[in-house]
Amino acid sequence: MKRFIKLSALLLFIICIGCAEQNCNDQMTDVRNDYGSAEETYGYDSGEYHTIDWWYWSNGFEYTFTWGGSAGGCQVSKYTFTPILKPSAGFKDVIRQSKVLVEQFICPGTLMPTQ
């Protein structure tokens, strides 16, 4: 009987670990601590799938944090480009589209749209 209780408790523990909310809070805190607040952010949510883009235009990089849905746990990617001090709205769109094209070439069929 004791063995059954121990196995049941272990199984419940394993199931509860899988129930914990998975997000990128720790990773986002690390990036914010290293580089400060992003100059611009974009997010996309669809059911349990979430993605947030943090753009650091004047530093020349962008971080994407993705979790939930088919992504599972937190996935972080960094996209780099030539730093831009005061990008126009149209130029920002060109950079964002280039990022999407690069990601689709590297990992075709794995991207969800971002806004």
Backbone as a printed PyTorch tensor [residue, N CA C, xyz], in Angstrom:
tensor([[[  0.8150,  -1.1930,   0.0000],
         [  0.0000,   0.0000,   0.0000],
         [  0.8580,   1.2560,   0.0000]],

        [[  1.9460,   1.2700,   0.8000],
         [  2.8290,   2.4340,   0.8400],
         [  3.4430,   2.6860,  -0.5350]],

        [[  3.7900,   1.6070,  -1.2210],
         [  4.3850,   1.7430,  -2.5470],
         [  3.3860,   2.3840,  -3.5110]],

        [[  2.1140,   1.9900,  -3.4260],
         [  1.0670,   2.5590,  -4.2760],
         [  0.9180,   4.0570,  -4.0040]],

        [[  0.9550,   4.4480,  -2.7400],
         [  0.8250,   5.8610,  -2.3670],
         [  2.0070,   6.6590,  -2.8900]],

        [[  3.2220,   6.1140,  -2.7540],
         [  4.4100,   6.8050,  -3.2510],
         [  4.3600,   6.9610,  -4.7650]],

        [[  3.9600,   5.9010,  -5.4710],
         [  3.8620,   5.9820,  -6.9270],
         [  2.7850,   6.9760,  -7.3510]],

        [[  1.6620,   6.9850,  -6.6300],
         [  0.5840,   7.9280,  -6.9320],
         [  1.0500,   9.3640,  -6.7170]],

        [[  1.7640,   9.5990,  -5.6330],
         [  2.2670,  10.9440,  -5.3440],
         [  3.2750,  11.3790,  -6.4130]],

        [[  4.1440,  10.4670,  -6.8250],
         [  5.1130,  10.7750,  -7.8620],
         [  4.4160,  11.1010,  -9.1810]],

        [[  3.4200,  10.3260,  -9.5470],
         [  2.6730,  10.5660, -10.7770],
         [  1.9680,  11.9180, -10.7190]],

        [[  1.3580,  12.2420,  -9.5990],
         [  0.6810,  13.5320,  -9.4390],
         [  1.6780,  14.6760,  -9.5630]],

        [[  2.8580,  14.5200,  -8.9760],
         [  3.9040,  15.5350,  -9.0660],
         [  4.3180,  15.7590, -10.5180]],

        [[  4.5250,  14.6920, -11.2630],
         [  4.9230,  14.7930, -12.6710],
         [  3.8300,  15.4650, -13.4820]],

        [[  2.5850,  15.1210, -13.2340],
         [  1.4760,  15.7390, -13.9550],
         [  1.4060,  17.2270, -13.6410]],

        [[  1.5850,  17.6020, -12.3790],
         [  1.4940,  19.0100, -11.9950],
         [  2.6180,  19.8470, -12.5810]],

        [[  3.7900,  19.2620, -12.7620],
         [  4.8800,  19.9960, -13.4020],
         [  4.4620,  20.3950, -14.8040]],

        [[  3.8010,  19.5250, -15.5090],
         [  3.3310,  19.8300, -16.8540],
         [  2.2210,  20.8490, -16.8760]],

        [[  1.5240,  21.0530, -15.7520],
         [  0.4270,  22.0110, -15.6760],
         [  0.9100,  23.4270, -15.4200]],

        [[  2.1370,  23.5750, -15.0000],
         [  2.6350,  24.9080, -14.6810],
         [  2.6230,  25.7880, -15.9320]],

        [[  2.2810,  27.0620, -15.7300],
         [  2.2430,  27.9870, -16.8560],
         [  3.6520,  28.1950, -17.3830]],

        [[  3.8010,  28.0380, -18.6700],
         [  5.0990,  28.2410, -19.2930],
         [  5.0840,  29.6060, -19.9620]],

        [[  6.0670,  30.4230, -19.6460],
         [  6.1790,  31.7290, -20.2660],
         [  7.6500,  32.1030, -20.3370]],

        [[  7.9190,  33.3110, -20.7540],
         [  9.3020,  33.7620, -20.9250],
         [  9.6710,  34.8620, -19.9340]],

        [[  8.9960,  34.9320, -18.8020],
         [  9.2530,  36.0180, -17.8530],
         [ 10.7110,  36.1020, -17.4330]],

        [[ 11.3340,  34.9670, -17.1240],
         [ 12.7360,  34.9830, -16.6800],
         [ 13.6580,  35.4850, -17.7840]],

        [[ 13.4450,  34.9980, -19.0040],
         [ 14.2850,  35.4010, -20.1250],
         [ 14.0860,  36.8820, -20.4600]],

        [[ 12.8310,  37.3520, -20.3950],
         [ 12.5630,  38.7650, -20.6710],
         [ 13.2060,  39.6560, -19.6030]],

        [[ 13.1780,  39.2090, -18.3530],
         [ 13.8230,  39.9630, -17.2780],
         [ 15.3230,  40.0620, -17.5150]],

        [[ 15.9360,  38.9510, -17.9530],
         [ 17.3810,  38.9600, -18.2340],
         [ 17.7180,  39.9650, -19.3370]],

        [[ 16.9460,  39.9660, -20.4230],
         [ 17.2110,  40.8920, -21.5310],
         [ 16.9900,  42.3320, -21.0690]],

        [[ 15.9110,  42.5710, -20.3370],
         [ 15.6330,  43.9250, -19.8410],
         [ 16.7470,  44.3900, -18.9170]],

        [[ 17.2620,  43.5110, -18.0730],
         [ 18.3680,  43.8790, -17.1770],
         [ 19.6380,  44.1940, -17.9550]],

        [[ 19.8790,  43.4750, -19.0540],
         [ 21.0820,  43.6910, -19.8580],
         [ 21.0000,  44.9360, -20.7440]],

        [[ 19.8180,  45.1990, -21.3450],
         [ 19.7130,  46.2380, -22.3710],
         [ 18.7000,  47.3360, -22.0690]],

        [[ 17.9660,  47.2330, -20.9750],
         [ 16.9280,  48.2130, -20.6740],
         [ 15.6530,  47.8880, -21.4250]],

        [[ 14.6990,  48.7830, -21.3400],
         [ 13.4200,  48.5850, -22.0210],
         [ 13.6010,  48.6850, -23.5280]],

        [[ 12.8200,  47.9010, -24.2420],
         [ 12.8750,  47.9150, -25.7030],
         [ 12.3530,  49.2510, -26.2240]],

        [[ 12.8620,  49.6700, -27.3760],
         [ 12.3940,  50.9080, -27.9900],
         [ 11.0100,  50.7230, -28.5960]],

        [[ 10.6990,  49.4890, -28.9710],
         [  9.4000,  49.1910, -29.5540],
         [  9.0780,  47.7220, -29.3100]],

        [[  7.8210,  47.4130, -29.0570],
         [  7.4160,  46.0290, -28.8460],
         [  6.1840,  45.7000, -29.6800]],

        [[  6.1060,  44.4470, -30.0770],
         [  4.9470,  43.9270, -30.7940],
         [  4.6240,  42.5660, -30.2160]],

        [[  3.3480,  42.2690, -30.0950],
         [  2.9430,  40.9760, -29.5800],
         [  1.8760,  40.3330, -30.4390]],

        [[  1.8080,  39.0220, -30.3630],
         [  0.7840,  38.2440, -31.0700],
         [  0.3640,  37.1040, -30.1670]],

        [[ -0.9520,  36.9440, -30.0100],
         [ -1.5020,  35.8580, -29.2050],
         [ -2.5540,  35.1220, -30.0160]],

        [[ -2.5150,  33.8100, -29.9450],
         [ -3.5300,  32.9840, -30.5940],
         [ -3.7570,  31.7630, -29.7170]],

        [[ -4.8320,  31.7920, -28.9320],
         [ -5.0760,  30.6950, -28.0010],
         [ -3.9720,  30.6270, -26.9650]],

        [[ -3.2930,  29.4980, -26.9070],
         [ -2.2060,  29.3180, -25.9420],
         [ -0.8440,  29.7640, -26.4980]],

        [[ -0.7820,  30.1380, -27.7700],
         [  0.4680,  30.5650, -28.4160],
         [  0.6620,  32.0620, -28.1920]],

        [[  1.8760,  32.4510, -27.7900],
         [  2.2020,  33.8580, -27.5480],
         [  3.5800,  34.1590, -28.1150]],

        [[  3.7260,  35.3220, -28.7190],
         [  5.0440,  35.7750, -29.1640],
         [  5.1350,  37.2780, -28.9620]],

        [[  6.2890,  37.7360, -28.5190],
         [  6.5460,  39.1560, -28.3090],
         [  7.8850,  39.4840, -28.9510]],

        [[  7.8920,  40.5550, -29.7460],
         [  9.1240,  41.0650, -30.3590],
         [  9.5350,  42.3250, -29.6100]],

        [[ 10.7980,  42.3820, -29.1910],
         [ 11.3540,  43.5780, -28.5630],
         [ 12.4020,  44.1400, -29.5050]],

        [[ 12.1500,  45.3310, -30.0200],
         [ 13.0460,  45.9820, -30.9820],
         [ 13.9230,  47.0080, -30.2770]],

        [[ 15.2380,  46.8680, -30.4720],
         [ 16.2400,  47.8080, -29.9840],
         [ 16.8840,  48.4160, -31.2260]],

        [[ 16.1560,  49.3570, -31.8490],
         [ 16.5720,  49.9110, -33.1360],
         [ 17.9670,  50.5290, -33.0860]],

        [[ 18.2270,  51.3550, -32.0780],
         [ 19.5170,  52.0580, -32.0250],
         [ 20.6750,  51.1350, -31.6490]],

        [[ 20.3770,  49.9420, -31.1420],
         [ 21.4190,  48.9540, -30.8350],
         [ 21.5970,  47.9270, -31.9570]],

        [[ 20.6280,  47.8640, -32.8770],
         [ 20.7490,  46.9570, -34.0170],
         [ 20.3730,  45.5110, -33.7370]],

        [[ 19.4050,  45.2860, -32.8610],
         [ 18.9440,  43.9100, -32.6490],
         [ 17.5030,  43.8880, -32.1730]],

        [[ 16.9300,  42.6810, -32.2630],
         [ 15.5560,  42.4320, -31.8510],
         [ 15.5130,  41.0570, -31.2020]],

        [[ 14.7780,  40.9400, -30.1120],
         [ 14.5650,  39.6560, -29.4540],
         [ 13.1280,  39.2280, -29.6740]],

        [[ 12.9220,  37.9490, -29.9730],
         [ 11.5840,  37.3740, -30.0530],
         [ 11.4560,  36.3220, -28.9630]],

        [[ 10.4150,  36.4630, -28.1600],
         [ 10.1020,  35.5150, -27.0970],
         [  8.8240,  34.7940, -27.5040]],

        [[  8.8670,  33.4670, -27.5750],
         [  7.7190,  32.6750, -28.0060],
         [  7.4890,  31.5490, -27.0090]],

        [[  6.2130,  31.3280, -26.6450],
         [  5.8780,  30.2310, -25.7300],
         [  4.4350,  29.8150, -25.9220]],

        [[  4.1290,  28.6190, -25.4010],
         [  2.7670,  28.0900, -25.4480],
         [  2.4390,  27.4520, -26.7770]],

        [[  1.2740,  26.8240, -26.8510],
         [  0.8370,  26.1730, -28.0820],
         [  1.8690,  25.1840, -28.5720]],

        [[  2.1180,  25.1830, -29.8720],
         [  3.0950,  24.2570, -30.4490],
         [  4.5200,  24.6240, -30.0740]],

        [[  4.7420,  25.8500, -29.6080],
         [  6.0910,  26.2720, -29.2190],
         [  6.5320,  25.6070, -27.9240]],

        [[  5.5760,  25.1980, -27.0820],
         [  5.9220,  24.5770, -25.8050],
         [  6.5120,  25.5950, -24.8510]],

        [[  7.6560,  25.2830, -24.2850],
         [  8.3180,  26.1950, -23.3560],
         [  8.8560,  27.4160, -24.0690]],

        [[  9.5400,  28.2530, -23.3510],
         [ 10.0470,  29.5060, -23.8930],
         [ 11.1360,  29.2730, -24.9430]],

        [[ 10.9790,  29.9560, -26.0720],
         [ 11.9970,  29.9720, -27.1160],
         [ 12.3840,  31.4240, -27.3420]],

        [[ 13.6760,  31.7010, -27.3560],
         [ 14.1680,  33.0610, -27.5450],
         [ 15.0660,  33.0820, -28.7700]],

        [[ 14.8230,  34.0580, -29.6500],
         [ 15.7070,  34.2310, -30.7970],
         [ 16.1230,  35.6910, -30.8830]],

        [[ 17.2830,  35.9250, -31.4660],
         [ 17.8080,  37.2850, -31.6100],
         [ 18.0920,  37.5310, -33.0810]],

        [[ 17.6220,  38.6610, -33.5750],
         [ 17.8360,  39.0690, -34.9580],
         [ 18.6580,  40.3530, -34.9300]],

        [[ 19.7470,  40.3820, -35.6910],
         [ 20.6060,  41.5670, -35.6860],
         [ 20.5700,  42.2620, -37.0410]],

        [[ 20.8160,  43.5590, -37.0070],
         [ 20.8330,  44.3950, -38.2020],
         [ 21.6800,  45.6240, -37.8960]],

        [[ 21.9340,  46.4390, -38.9030],
         [ 22.7000,  47.6670, -38.6990],
         [ 21.8820,  48.6120, -37.8200]],

        [[ 22.4730,  49.1370, -36.7510],
         [ 21.7220,  50.0390, -35.8680],
         [ 21.1240,  51.2300, -36.6250]],

        [[ 19.9430,  51.6430, -36.1840],
         [ 19.2200,  52.7420, -36.8090],
         [ 18.8420,  53.7140, -35.6930]],

        [[ 19.2890,  54.9590, -35.8000],
         [ 19.0250,  55.9060, -34.7310],
         [ 17.5940,  56.4190, -34.7300]],

        [[ 17.0600,  56.8070, -35.8840],
         [ 15.6930,  57.3170, -35.9450],
         [ 15.0040,  56.7200, -37.1710]],

        [[ 14.6120,  55.4460, -37.0900],
         [ 14.0100,  54.8090, -38.2680],
         [ 12.6010,  55.3350, -38.5460]],

        [[ 12.2910,  55.5080, -39.8200],
         [ 10.9310,  55.8740, -40.2100],
         [ 10.0450,  54.6350, -40.1120]],

        [[  8.7450,  54.8470, -40.0920],
         [  7.7960,  53.7260, -39.9980],
         [  7.9780,  52.7650, -41.1670]],

        [[  8.1710,  53.2870, -42.3870],
         [  8.3560,  52.4360, -43.5660],
         [  9.6290,  51.6130, -43.4820]],

        [[ 10.6980,  52.2140, -42.9760],
         [ 11.9580,  51.4870, -42.8600],
         [ 11.8430,  50.3860, -41.8200]],

        [[ 11.1210,  50.6440, -40.7310],
         [ 10.9040,  49.6190, -39.7040],
         [ 10.1760,  48.4170, -40.3130]],

        [[  9.2000,  48.6930, -41.1720],
         [  8.4700,  47.5960, -41.8180],
         [  9.3920,  46.7580, -42.6910]],

        [[ 10.3200,  47.4000, -43.3920],
         [ 11.2720,  46.6670, -44.2330],
         [ 12.1420,  45.7520, -43.3780]],

        [[ 12.6320,  46.2550, -42.2520],
         [ 13.4690,  45.4440, -41.3520],
         [ 12.6640,  44.2670, -40.8010]],

        [[ 11.4180,  44.5270, -40.3740],
         [ 10.5780,  43.4460, -39.8380],
         [ 10.3220,  42.3660, -40.8880]],

        [[ 10.0440,  42.7910, -42.1200],
         [  9.8020,  41.8280, -43.1980],
         [ 11.0610,  41.0210, -43.4980]],

        [[ 12.2240,  41.6590, -43.4350],
         [ 13.4840,  40.9400, -43.6570],
         [ 13.6790,  39.8800, -42.5890]],

        [[ 13.3560,  40.2210, -41.3340],
         [ 13.4730,  39.2620, -40.2340],
         [ 12.5880,  38.0460, -40.4830]],

        [[ 11.3560,  38.2800, -40.8970],
         [ 10.4290,  37.1820, -41.1640],
         [ 10.9500,  36.3090, -42.3030]],

        [[ 11.4730,  36.9220, -43.3550],
         [ 12.0090,  36.1380, -44.4740],
         [ 13.1890,  35.2800, -44.0360]],

        [[ 14.0820,  35.8440, -43.2260],
         [ 15.2330,  35.0810, -42.7330],
         [ 14.7580,  33.9040, -41.8960]],

        [[ 13.7950,  34.1330, -40.9920],
         [ 13.3000,  33.0510, -40.1470],
         [ 12.6100,  31.9740, -40.9690]],

        [[ 11.8660,  32.3630, -41.9940],
         [ 11.1850,  31.3780, -42.8320],
         [ 12.1870,  30.5510, -43.6290]],

        [[ 13.2880,  31.1560, -44.0230],
         [ 14.3200,  30.4340, -44.7550],
         [ 15.0240,  29.4420, -43.8340]],

        [[ 15.2990,  29.8630, -42.5940],
         [ 16.0100,  29.0120, -41.6460],
         [ 15.1010,  27.9160, -41.1060]],

        [[ 13.8560,  28.2560, -40.7650],
         [ 12.9140,  27.3090, -40.1580],
         [ 11.5820,  27.3830, -40.8930]],

        [[ 11.5080,  26.9360, -42.1330],
         [ 10.2540,  27.0690, -42.8730],
         [  9.0940,  26.3660, -42.1830]],

        [[  7.9450,  27.0500, -42.1960],
         [  6.7320,  26.4730, -41.6470],
         [  6.6080,  26.5190, -40.1450]],

        [[  7.5280,  27.2090, -39.4520],
         [  7.4720,  27.2200, -37.9950],
         [  6.9960,  28.5510, -37.4320]],

        [[  6.8080,  29.5500, -38.2640],
         [  6.4740,  30.8780, -37.7590],
         [  4.9870,  31.1250, -37.7020]],

        [[  4.6030,  31.8480, -36.6900],
         [  3.2620,  32.4010, -36.6110],
         [  3.4170,  33.8750, -36.9580]],

        [[  2.3800,  34.5210, -37.4980],
         [  2.5180,  35.9370, -37.8300],
         [  2.6780,  36.7790, -36.5850]],

        [[  3.4700,  37.8560, -36.6920],
         [  3.6260,  38.7980, -35.5960],
         [  3.0850,  40.1370, -36.0430]],

        [[  2.6770,  40.9170, -35.0850],
         [  2.1470,  42.2560, -35.3710],
         [  2.9540,  43.2850, -34.6580]]])
